Amino acid sequence: MPAVVNIAAYRFVSLDDLPALQRAARERAQACGLKGTVLLAPEGINLFLAGARAGIDAWLDWLRHGPAFGERLAGIEVKESLSDHVPFRKLLVKVKREIIRMDHPTIRPEAGRAPAVDARTVARWLRQGRDDAGRELVMLDTRNAFEVDEGTFRGAVDWRISKFTEFPAAVEAHRAELEGKTVVSFCTGGIRCEKAAIYMAEAGIERIYQLEGGILKYFEETGGEGFEGSCFVFDGREALDPALRPRLDRPAEPAEAP
């Protein structure tokens, strides 16, 4: 049985005194024996960490209820997978302008999310080829092109972007293709497709949803029905299959989500 627990999580929530939070997060992660990346920004937190079960559980308890964040992260959702080795070489805790860069500061998920749809509902819509109201379904991949090349939903729309800051321009170039359809934006763990869905809703695109928890949660809850290939991840595992098994299992430099 693999002994290493890998977690991915994010939360859009207003954070201040970031240098103090950075120091506290680094010290606590080190004390728990964890490696990976934690990003902090005024808009929230984004993290990818790995370690023993006891260390992961202690870290999450501190994150959700410890004195540094208070109860601001009590409801943070976590995606888990297992591996034989820690897929990071070191620990990085960074302060950034955005936890996922889009260069649209008016997009504030904390102020209100776009509607979300759960994994099992998406699986049913994929089997039907339409949503429950009979509208054509569009699965919109918001990830970078090289990630999409590892695997995506069968028939998904891929605009071949090379970085997430290109997404708004791609929406304006292709928005006519989405009219009258139900659009589900998706990404690895939910953070990019959450911002993407809000941007599209504010741009006037109707019936836009985000896939709750992204591809990783979809794998966990459905086994990957309708997904072809693997999901690229930014660590030494390189990609996870729909059973959340790594293609590789070796350390890598901690990498930030694009």
PEKAQUI-V488711 format. One record per pair of residues at least 24 apart in sequence whose C-alpha atoms are under 8 Angstrom apart, sorted by the first residue. I is the first residue (numbers start at 1). GAP is how many residues later the second one is. If there is no record, write none. Layout:
# PEKAQUI-V488711
i=I gap=GAP
i=I gap=GAP
This chain:
# PEKAQUI-V488711
i=1 gap=83
i=2 gap=80
i=2 gap=81
i=2 gap=82
i=2 gap=83
i=3 gap=49
i=3 gap=50
i=3 gap=79
i=3 gap=80
i=3 gap=81
i=3 gap=82
i=4 gap=46
i=4 gap=47
i=4 gap=48
i=4 gap=49
i=4 gap=78
i=4 gap=79
i=4 gap=80
i=4 gap=81
i=4 gap=82
i=5 gap=45
i=5 gap=46
i=5 gap=47
i=5 gap=48
i=5 gap=51
i=5 gap=75
i=5 gap=76
i=5 gap=77
i=5 gap=78
i=6 gap=42
i=6 gap=43
i=6 gap=44
i=6 gap=45
i=6 gap=74
i=6 gap=75
i=6 gap=76
i=6 gap=77
i=6 gap=80
i=7 gap=40
i=7 gap=41
i=7 gap=42
i=7 gap=43
i=7 gap=71
i=7 gap=72
i=7 gap=73
i=7 gap=74
i=8 gap=38
i=8 gap=39
i=8 gap=40
i=8 gap=41
i=8 gap=70
i=8 gap=71
i=8 gap=72
i=8 gap=181
i=9 gap=37
i=9 gap=38
i=9 gap=39
i=9 gap=67
i=9 gap=68
i=9 gap=69
i=9 gap=70
i=9 gap=180
i=10 gap=34
i=10 gap=35
i=10 gap=36
i=10 gap=37
i=10 gap=66
i=10 gap=67
i=10 gap=68
i=10 gap=181
i=11 gap=33
i=11 gap=34
i=11 gap=35
i=11 gap=62
i=11 gap=65
i=11 gap=66
i=12 gap=31
i=12 gap=32
i=12 gap=33
i=12 gap=96
i=12 gap=97
i=12 gap=98
i=13 gap=29
i=13 gap=30
i=13 gap=31
i=13 gap=32
i=13 gap=59
i=13 gap=60
i=13 gap=97
i=14 gap=28
i=14 gap=29
i=14 gap=30
i=14 gap=96
i=15 gap=26
i=15 gap=27
i=15 gap=28
i=15 gap=29
i=16 gap=26
i=18 gap=24
i=18 gap=77
i=19 gap=76
i=21 gap=47
i=21 gap=48
i=22 gap=71
i=22 gap=72
i=22 gap=73
i=24 gap=44
i=25 gap=68
i=26 gap=65
i=26 gap=66
i=26 gap=67
i=28 gap=31
i=29 gap=30
i=30 gap=61
i=32 gap=24
i=32 gap=26
i=32 gap=27
i=34 gap=57
i=35 gap=51
i=35 gap=53
i=35 gap=54
i=35 gap=55
i=35 gap=56
i=35 gap=57
i=35 gap=219
i=36 gap=52
i=36 gap=53
i=36 gap=54
i=36 gap=55
i=36 gap=56
i=36 gap=218
i=36 gap=219
i=37 gap=54
i=37 gap=55
i=37 gap=56
i=37 gap=57
i=37 gap=217
i=37 gap=218
i=37 gap=219
i=38 gap=54
i=38 gap=55
i=38 gap=56
i=39 gap=54
i=39 gap=55
i=39 gap=56
i=39 gap=57
i=39 gap=60
i=39 gap=217
i=40 gap=53
i=40 gap=54
i=40 gap=55
i=40 gap=56
i=40 gap=58
i=40 gap=59
i=41 gap=54
i=41 gap=55
i=41 gap=56
i=41 gap=57
i=41 gap=58
i=42 gap=55
i=42 gap=56
i=43 gap=55
i=43 gap=56
i=43 gap=65
i=43 gap=67
i=44 gap=54
i=44 gap=55
i=45 gap=54
i=46 gap=53
i=50 gap=36
i=50 gap=37
i=50 gap=38
i=51 gap=35
i=79 gap=110
i=79 gap=134
i=79 gap=137
i=79 gap=138
i=81 gap=163
i=81 gap=164
i=82 gap=162
i=82 gap=163
i=83 gap=162
i=83 gap=163
i=83 gap=166
i=84 gap=165
i=85 gap=164
i=85 gap=165
i=85 gap=166
i=86 gap=163
i=86 gap=164
i=86 gap=165
i=87 gap=148
i=87 gap=149
i=87 gap=150
i=87 gap=162
i=87 gap=163
i=87 gap=164
i=87 gap=165
i=88 gap=147
i=88 gap=148
i=88 gap=162
i=88 gap=163
i=88 gap=164
i=88 gap=165
i=88 gap=166
i=89 gap=162
i=89 gap=163
i=89 gap=164
i=89 gap=165
i=90 gap=163
i=90 gap=164
i=91 gap=163
i=92 gap=162
i=100 gap=91
i=100 gap=92
i=100 gap=157
i=100 gap=158
i=101 gap=63
i=101 gap=64
i=101 gap=157
i=102 gap=62
i=102 gap=63
i=102 gap=64
i=102 gap=65
i=103 gap=62
i=107 gap=88
i=107 gap=91
i=107 gap=92
i=108 gap=87
i=109 gap=85
i=109 gap=86
i=109 gap=89
i=113 gap=81
i=113 gap=85
i=114 gap=80
i=114 gap=83
i=114 gap=84
i=114 gap=87
i=114 gap=94
i=114 gap=95
i=114 gap=96
i=115 gap=93
i=115 gap=94
i=115 gap=95
i=116 gap=93
i=116 gap=94
i=116 gap=95
i=116 gap=96
i=117 gap=67
i=117 gap=92
i=117 gap=93
i=117 gap=94
i=117 gap=95
i=118 gap=93
i=118 gap=94
i=118 gap=95
i=119 gap=92
i=119 gap=93
i=119 gap=98
i=119 gap=99
i=119 gap=102
i=119 gap=103
i=120 gap=98
i=120 gap=101
i=120 gap=102
i=122 gap=89
i=123 gap=99
i=123 gap=102
i=123 gap=103
i=126 gap=100
i=131 gap=51
i=135 gap=45
i=135 gap=46
i=135 gap=47
i=136 gap=44
i=136 gap=45
i=136 gap=46
i=137 gap=44
i=137 gap=45
i=137 gap=46
i=137 gap=47
i=138 gap=40
i=138 gap=43
i=138 gap=44
i=138 gap=45
i=138 gap=46
i=139 gap=44
i=139 gap=45
i=139 gap=46
i=139 gap=47
i=140 gap=43
i=140 gap=44
i=140 gap=45
i=140 gap=46
i=141 gap=44
i=141 gap=45
i=141 gap=46
i=142 gap=25
i=142 gap=43
i=142 gap=44
i=142 gap=45
i=142 gap=50
i=142 gap=51
i=142 gap=54
i=143 gap=43
i=143 gap=44
i=143 gap=45
i=143 gap=49
i=144 gap=114
i=147 gap=84
i=147 gap=85
i=148 gap=84
i=150 gap=79
i=150 gap=80
i=150 gap=81
i=150 gap=82
i=150 gap=89
i=151 gap=76
i=151 gap=77
i=151 gap=78
i=151 gap=79
i=151 gap=80
i=151 gap=81
i=152 gap=75
i=152 gap=76
i=152 gap=77
i=152 gap=78
i=152 gap=79
i=153 gap=73
i=153 gap=74
i=153 gap=75
i=154 gap=72
i=154 gap=73
i=154 gap=74
i=163 gap=95
i=164 gap=28
i=164 gap=94
i=167 gap=29
i=168 gap=31
i=171 gap=29
i=175 gap=30
i=178 gap=27
i=179 gap=26
i=179 gap=27
i=180 gap=26
i=181 gap=26
i=182 gap=24
i=182 gap=25
i=182 gap=26
i=182 gap=27
i=183 gap=24
i=183 gap=25
i=183 gap=26
i=184 gap=24
i=184 gap=25
i=184 gap=26
i=184 gap=27
i=185 gap=24
i=185 gap=25
i=185 gap=26
i=186 gap=24
i=186 gap=25
i=186 gap=28
i=186 gap=29
i=187 gap=24
i=187 gap=27
i=187 gap=28
i=188 gap=26
i=188 gap=27
i=188 gap=28
i=188 gap=43
i=188 gap=44
i=188 gap=45
i=189 gap=24
i=189 gap=25
i=189 gap=26
i=189 gap=27
i=189 gap=28
i=190 gap=24
i=190 gap=25
i=216 gap=28
i=219 gap=24
i=219 gap=25
i=220 gap=24
